[in-house]
Amino acid sequence: MAVYPVDSLKRVDQPTTLINEAQIQRIDERRSGFNRAALGEWGAYLQNERHHFIAKEPLSAALTKMDLYLKDFRDGPVSSSKAPLPEDPVSIARHIKEFAYFLRADIVGICELPRYAVYSHDMEGEPIDLDHKYAIAVVIDQDWKTAEATVGNDWISNAMSFLGYSTSGFIASVLADYIRRLGYPARAHHGFFHEVLEPPILVQAGIGEMSRIGDIVVNPFLGPRFKSAIVTTDLPMVTDKPIDFGLQDFCSKCKLCAQHCPGRAISFGDKVLYNGYERWPADAERCTKQRIGNQAGVGCGVCIKVCPWNKPFKPLHRFTRWTIGKTPLFNSLFVRGEKLLRYGMPKPEKKWWLDLETLEDGSFVVPSRAGHWGNNEPEDRQTRNVDEDGE
Amino acid sequence: MAVYPVDSLKRVDQPTTLINEAQIQRIDERRSGFNRAALGEWGAYLQNERHHFIAKEPLSAALTKMDLYLKDFRDGPVSSSKAPLPEDPVSIARHIKEFAYFLRADIVGICELPRYAVYSHDMEGEPIDLDHKYAIAVVIDQDWKTAEATVGNDWISNAMSFLGYSTSGFIASVLADYIRRLGYPARAHHGFFHEVLEPPILVQAGIGEMSRIGDIVVNPFLGPRFKSAIVTTDLPMVTDKPIDFGLQDFCSKCKLCAQHCPGRAISFGDKVLYNGYERWPADAERCTKQRIGNQAGVGCGVCIKVCPWNKPFKPLHRFTRWTIGKTPLFNSLFVRGEKLLRYGMPKPEKKWWLDLETLEDGSFVVPSRAGHWGNNEPEDRQTRNVDEDGE
């Protein structure tokens, strides 16, 4: 059973950001920021840091190893017998979602797999041919309590990401295996292993809307504090519709992520058309460099940390969410309240992890710095960054 | 952070059931019920059913396959560098537990690994030598919503078990990998892969008390509705103490599990001394035969289903739990209330799974029966079983 009231969300026929399918060019997997760094496009330092990225901190290293270990569970033989399933795709979709919730998914959504969401080429440069008709999105919370404690770019950041990647990957892998047992092809895409781009699927499956952070989808209950895995399959299921919870107007006014981004990778401006779809333009190179090159932590999730939608599921916040969904009238007020009440501030008293850096020879150091936190003023924030990083 | 108020539980120096360590003989892994069936000790029919058990139903088959897949993640090389950890074992234990909760464990406890909990021989008959000092128990709820819907011995029973086994196995595997990265040996034990017997660890780590069900530990928040995985390690940690939440008197009066057991494997009598420890005697052969030979479902968890401790974490039930912990005076009343209010009745309207049986040739049938449910009277129950099963 769904954990969050997804059935009460306002559904719309078209996503809240413009998508012109005919104009979208499929993406080559090698063009993602992390892969460009790995291929040496941004110099030897970032290439090396990219390779050391996984082993740099032991919590995230253990979780990353699990995601890598699940590689051979992604796909497999399809049963030659088709199971006697209910005739109607509504019942099948309900059953699949209930199984995902049983497997402890936080949110589940289903859409037709958009052709433009399939990568054009894999990491070896081979063309990708994936013609599954449907996509199931499996969402995992990156942990509210840890999100409260963190600065966002300290030594827990990467572990929060890989908690989401490996846990959603575990669930998607079991779900895909089950569907293949029923006699339908199915493949799990998670963490390091994707033939599909996630954001368009998350939008079409009603998981969230595109946000100012860039190609990052924000969910009304978790904000950007989640990772997801995708199961692509031909099992016939009724699909979900995109949602509209008022994010477009909110993001146009809030800008907290842009103000706090230590890599200055997030735009203060308006949405633009890019590759046939509308988005707030983010600088993938700056973002990747910030995450890989972070010397005061491992990875970065400051945008996740400071987003006002990154909240616990409590009555007051539920009321605010509901109001934003009904009218944009109070959005400026809510943003001012967010800043005044300093909701996004790190709570170090809730910190449970150890600051530990594993060096390339396998020895450890206790790092002298754990992230950096500016206040909400963009000028001040940018000054701090220049000072601290010596740029 | 702990999900349940484990810190408010009454801790005791000795478990609530007598344990005479000097008298306990270590157990040979081949002597478990499932393994005796697999070895053909109970005839060709049960031996074959044991082998078909995993593939018999596709939800549990997918989950079982995941548990098996995680085999090579259980143990591995230990980092040659020791991490600079806090000096005090209290902080280390807290950190390890918080990591397990971050990994979405439902309950975590730590104890010294009792020598008698280590199997004497493995499945190949080789002596087991495991001298890790500590054991970390990782508990996963088998899903309250599914527990409400099920009859207990229908087509979801095995999937509920393997949800617990594979999910706790996933968490224990990541946790053990992390500890090895810190420079300490650690091994995950879960599902099919154990060098240790779990019940004594669960008792010593304060997860629960021994119950009438037999060698099954009942937890105050989940009842018997959980599975667990164990990490054994030498990482120095402060240990937890056993708990006393009033189960011994309650089980002496309740007997619902004995009344409902379709295999008549659970005793109506008193605790006895066995192999140096005190327990309610359960008939492992009858229990195993019921689970493996079940023709109206896969596996069996009727005892889990009907146990009054199998409840959601809600105010009324919390108050009852608290009262039972304070005084045994109202236990008979509570048991009568449980029967009158028919709390343990299946709720078919909440059923989300499909009744599907996979035959040995891989084809499917929709089974004509899905478990069987008797009322609370032992005489009636036993009559029904004899009638239905034609014994």
Interface residues (C-beta under 8 A of the other chain):
Chain A: M1 P58 L59 A61 A62 L63 K65 M66 Y69 L70 D72 F73 S79 S80 S81 K82 A83 P84 L85 P86 R94 H95 E98 F99 F102 L103 R104 D143 K145 T146 A159 L163 S166 T167 F170 S173 V174 L175 D177 Y178 R181 L182 W352 W353 L354 L356 T358 G362 S363 F364 V365 V366
Chain B: M1 P58 L59 A61 A62 L63 K65 M66 Y69 L70 D72 F73 S79 S80 S81 K82 A83 P84 L85 P86 R94 H95 E98 F99 F102 L103 R104 D143 K145 T146 A159 L163 S166 T167 F170 S173 V174 L175 D177 Y178 R181 L182 W352 W353 L354 L356 T358 G362 S363 F364 V365 V366
